[in-house]
């Protein structure tokens, strides 16, 4: 006899969750809502969202390869940056070799490369889940600070997991928290979002600043300046006193906080800035340069 034809509508959903049960419940709720909404409405909404996205991203570049890379990378970003967690810097949701992931943790300095261009691309909304992760990490960063640095404040390490727990092996590189805080400050300056400033940026900015304030030493029999001792520069150098990276981040962070704090608190930051150790300069060794300098 004649074979009956069957028409199927298949809905697919991928979700990230803390447990299998949570993932199943979330997927089921999304799929039921999708079936209720219907394919036509879902597609129309999908089209409208991408149309609005590309309206904010249009560029015309004579070099076709560069222009294609611009649009391809923004397509990737919009596809992977709107979930609960930010994508990993190395391949995001786009696995290039089965389920292989080169790094299983977030790395602060690498994540910067993923996030830095998004404001300039006119898509600050694509960094919001990263800021949410770092804001949620704050209680762990404060506990970590007391345990490993023995002072009040917040300490963010270079390496951390998606639950916001720091790696205990990178405790001498102190700039990550201040850099996260200043990235949040940049986001506020770009968007003008006062709610983001109050609820997300300022708590992280003040907690990381408190860490630096408690690390500074003003030697009574010395030069009367604030110094920081025994920290690393980027990516694991020997321990330094008055590392240029720490001095740079304190100047940026304290300067920003002085503009949004009350008079009493602003005076604290200003007093430190007025008495912070200057940058130290040393002549390069003969084998460290070819004689060419940029000024």
Secondary structure, DSSP 8 states (H G I E B T S, - for coil): -----------------SSHHHHHHHHHHHHHHHHHH-HHHHHHHHHHHHHHHHHTT----SSHHHHHHHHHHHHHHHHHSSSSS---TTTTT--SSTT--S-SSEEHHHHHHHHTHHHHTT-GGGGHHHHHHHHHTHHHHHHHIIIII-SSS----SEE-TT--B-TT--SB--HHHHHHHHHHHHHHHH--HHHIIIIIHHHHHHHHHHHHHH-EE-TTTTS-EE--SBB-TTT---BSS-HHHHHHHHHHHHHHHHHS-HHHHHHHHHHHHTB---------GGG--S----
